[in-house]
């Protein structure tokens, strides 16, 4: 804080000893020490208050930006909900018109456009030859298969 070296402190002490005197010097030094301690505590309290205010301001800014982003997202959702609501209301009115037209037309289909079948591309599937006989039926089982069958039959017996 202050740029005071040891030699300056010695000069201040000698001057204080001469001016104040040896009887009152300890009381004055004690009072000066108490005042210096109070000043340090006050400065540290002010620093901590400023630090807290800065942190509080940062938190307020973060909260405000979060609030703005939430409001922006909410307005986007509301816009999408409005679009979907308008679309569904339009579809409901079209269905009501179709029902009214079918009732007025006494059974005639009220569909303006005939339903088209969905055209899909044929998916490549492997065809299984179900009508052809099994190609493995004419072969005799191998020796390993026979031994495993006979061992399992022996265990079951």
Secondary structure as GFF3:
##gff-version 3
##sequence-region A 1 157
A	DSSP	alpha_helix	6	20	.	.	.	ID=ss1
A	DSSP	alpha_helix	25	104	.	.	.	ID=ss2
A	DSSP	alpha_helix	143	156	.	.	.	ID=ss3
###
